[in-house]
Amino acid sequence: MQAVTVTEPGGADALALTELPDPEPGPGEVVLDVAATAINRADLLQRQGLYPPPPGASEVLGLECSGTVAALGEGVTDWQVGDEVCALLAGGGYAAKVAVPAGQLMPVPEGVDLVTAAALPEVACTVWSNVFMVAGLREGETLLVHGGAGGIGTFAIQLASRFGARVFTTAGTPEKRATCERLGAERAIDYHEEDFVEVVREAAGGADVVLDNMGAKYLDRNVSVLAEQGRLVIIGMQGGIKGELNIAKLLGKRGAVIATALRSRGEADKAAICASVVEHVWPLVADEAVKPTVHATYPLALAADAHRVLEESSHTGKVLLTPGGD
């Protein structure tokens, strides 16, 4: 099968299209014929040698995909060959075929085409598990999501606003801020020119939940923007890995700082998240109350070009890869 591999840690040119043996399903697994996969920031880190896959996971990049069930492993009874699905992966998505635990499969939501469905697993599972299952965002509360024009941001804005939360976000260009507000953000903040702490405090008295992909760079300001009993959920390290935490400030707010990762969770945890997403999120997608946002689609052979789009942050929503084609 065709797959994209990393020749050696480095830049986008380290990605190479190669031939690998077809995967075989182990017990409790299925093999998918991949229709599409999506690029995540974690893929860029793995390509640079900074984010190795969990033990036992494929070395091939790719944390999500959509496709058709091609083979069933021992003990799999909930799926049939030919089922169209999307899947949360620990690796292996940049390929024509991938093996995945059956519990990490989700049906393609009604009304979503098979290729576009590849834009859903990571964002839906990340947003639902962190904003709702962990942070417990409730109707009437305020969410601040950083990087609102990215894949996670565009989904978080839609989902939180549909559940009745007030949503604020940060974004870097007028076009991206307009997109965020069109998707449901009450205010998209220009992080180049404005202080998101002042804006959210003045408009809403602070944020009940902050979904942060920056890490160290925003740590102190994220604590500052929290409302009383606010919850800061850190899911990324784009702004560094070490920051100073003002414990007195956090105590004064009776706040919480939570750091989570999806990829390193066990199969049972991932299966529980996927099941909850299907129950609570997929109906909203089927009703078009929440829509996947796709910036562009590239063939696997042009994976390096697609990586550069993410590195330049010139995208809005998800960037997809499809097997085959030039």
N, C-alpha and C positions, 0 to 999 in steps of 0.2 A: 504494500500500500504506500501511497505518497504521504509524507509527513514533513513538517518543518522542524529541524533540529538546530541546536546551537553548536557551531564548529569549535568555538572557544569563547570564554566570557568576553564581552565587549559591546560595541555599538550595534546598530541595526544591521550592518553588513555581516555580522556574525551569524545571521539566520541563513539556513540553507535548506532547499528542498531536496529530499532524499527518499530512498526506498527502504521501508522497514517491513518485517514480517507482520502479517495480519494477527491481531490479538485473538486469543481464545478466551471464552467466558469461564471463569472459575465458579465454584459453588456460590449461589446467591447473586451472580452477576449476569448482565446481558452485554452483548456486543451491538453497537449501533453503527449503521452506515451514516456517517456524518453529513448533514445537509449544510451546516454552517457552524462556526464558532465565533467567539467575540474576544477582543483584546481587552485586557485589564492591566492596570498599573503594576500589579504583581508580576505580570509576564515580563515587563521591562526590567524589573529588578532581578528576576530569575535569569534573564538573558545576560545581565551584567555579572552574574555569579554571586548575587547578594541575597537570594531568596531560594534556597534549594527546596525541592519537593519533599513532602513528608516521606518517611521510610516506607518503601514498597510501592510508592506512586510512580507513574510514568515520568521519565525525564523529558518527554515531549511537552512543550508549553501548551497551555489552554485549560482554563478552569470552568468552562461551560460549553455546551453545544446544543444543537437540535439535530434530530435525525430520525431514522426508521430502525426499529428493532430488527436485527439480522440473525441473531442467535441467542439462545437461552442457556444459562448454566443450570447445574443441578439445583433443584429446590425452588426455582422461580416459577410461580404460579399466577402472579397478578398481571403479567404482561404476555403478549403473544407476538410472534414474528409478524412484522408488517405494521405494528402500532407506531404512530407518529408521536414523538415525545420530545421534551427538552430535558437537559440533565445538568446537575451540579457535579463538577469533577474535581479531583485532587490533582489532575494533570492529564495530558494526552489529547486535548481537543484540537490541536493544530494537525489534524491527520484525516485520512479518508475513513478510518474506522477507529473506534475506541471501546474499551471495556469499562463498565461502570457498575457499581453496586445497584441492585434493583431498587433499593429504597431511595436512591437519589434521582430516580426518574420522576418526571411530572408530565401529565398529558399536555399537549399544546392547547392553550386556551382557545375557546371557540372564537372564530373570527380572525385569528392571527395566522398568517401563512407560515410554513415550516421554516423558511430561512429567517424571517424576522424573529421567530421564537427563540433563536439563539441569543438575542439581546436581553432575554428575561431572567434566566436562572440566578446569576450572580447578584444583579441589582435587586431583584425581588427578595431573595433569601437574605441578603445583607441588610436591606432596609427593614424588612419585616422583623427579622430576628433582633436587630439592634434597637431600632426606634420603638417598636411595640412590645416584643417579648422581653427584652432586657430593660429598656428605659421606661417602658409603660406609659408612653405618650397617650394622653386622654383627650377627648373632645373638649375644646375650649382652651387647651394649653397652647403654649408657644414653642415652636421648633425653629432652631437656627441650624441650617445645613450649609456647610462650606463647600465650595466648588459646585454651585447649583447647576451649571450647564453641562457637567459630566454625566456619565451613565447613571451613577448612583444618585447624584443630585437631582437630575430631571425626574427620576422615579420617586425619590423621597418627597419632592415638592408635591407631586400629584397625589401620592398615597396619603400623606399627612393632611393635605387640604381636604381630600374627599372624606376623611374621618373626622373632619370638623375642627382641626387645629389651625391656628394662625401660623403662617410659615414666612420666615425671613431667610435670605440666602446671600452669599457673596458671589460675585462674578466679575470678570475683568474687562469686558468690552460692552459697549452699548447694545450690540446685537444679542450677546449672551444674556444680558440683564433683561432685555425685552422678552426673550424666550422664557426665562424663568418666571416672569410676571404673567405671561400668557398661560403658563402651565399651572398657575395657582399661587405663586408667591405674592404675599402682600407687599413686599418690598425687596428688590434685588439691590444689594449694596455694592458700590464700586470700591473694592478693597484697595485700589491705588490711591484714592482721594478721600475716602471716608473712614471713620472709625466705627466698626460694626458694633462695638460695645455701646457707644453713645447712641447710635441709631436705634438699637433694639431696646435699650433701657428707656429711652424717651418715648418710643412708640408703644411698648408693651410691658415696661417695668422689669424686663429681663427675660431670659429664655428658660423655659422649664426643661427642655432637652436640647443639647447641642450635639450634632453629628459631625465629627471632625476627622478630616483626612490629612491634616497638616502635622499633628504631633507637637514636637517641642516648640516650634516657632509661635504657635498660637496658645500654648498651655496657659500662661498667666492671664491673657485676655479672655480666654474661654471661661476660666473660673470667674473673672470679673463680670462677665455678661450673664452668669447664671442668676436666676431668681432664687428665692428661698426654696430649699429642698429640690434644687435643680440637679439634673443628671447630665454629666459630660461623658459622651461615649466616643472613645478614640479608636478609629479603624484604620489609620494610615500614618505614615511617617514622612510625607513629602517635605515637611519642614524640619526634619531632623529627629534624632532619637533621644536626646537628653535635654531636659528643661528643668527649670526651678519651680517647685510647687509651693505657693504661699499657703501653708496649712491653716494659719489663723483666718485667712480670708475664706477658705473652704469651710472651716468650722462655723464661722459667722453666718454662713448661708445654709448650714446643715446640708451641704451638698455632697455629691458623689462623683468620683472620677472612675470610669470603667474603661478598660482596654480589652478589646475582643478581636479574635481572628476566626475566620470561617474555614479556611483551608485545612488547618491543623486539627479541627474537631474530629471526633470519632464517627464511624459510619452511623451509629444509632442516633447521635445528636443531629447529624445532617439529615437523616431520614425524618426525624421529628420536625425539623424546620421545613423541609420540603412538603410534608403533609399539611402543616399549618398554613403554608403559603397557598397550597391548592384550595384549602378550605376557605381562607379569608381574603386572599388577594385575587385569585383567578376569576371569581365572579365579577369583580370590578373591571378586570381586563376584558372579559367577555362582553360587558356592557359598554365598553369604550370609555368608562369613567377614568381609567388609567391606561395610558398607551405607551408601548415601547418607543423609544426615540432612537432612530438609526441615522448616523451622520453619513456613512458611506460603507460600501461593500467591496472588498478586494479578493482576488483569487489567492490561494495559498502561496503561489509563486511570487507574489508581491507583498509578502508579509513584512519585509523590511520597510517598504514604503508606508504600510499601515502603522507600523511602530513609530515611524517618524511623525505621523500625524498626532499621535498621543503625546510624544515628547515635546512637540511645538505647542500643545494645548490649543490647536486650531479647530478642534472638533466641538460639536454639541451632541451629546448623547453617546451612543455606542458605535464602534467601528467593528465591522464583521469581516470574517474570512470564509471563503467557500472553497471546498476541494474542486479540482479540475479547473479548466480554463487557463488562459495565459495572462 
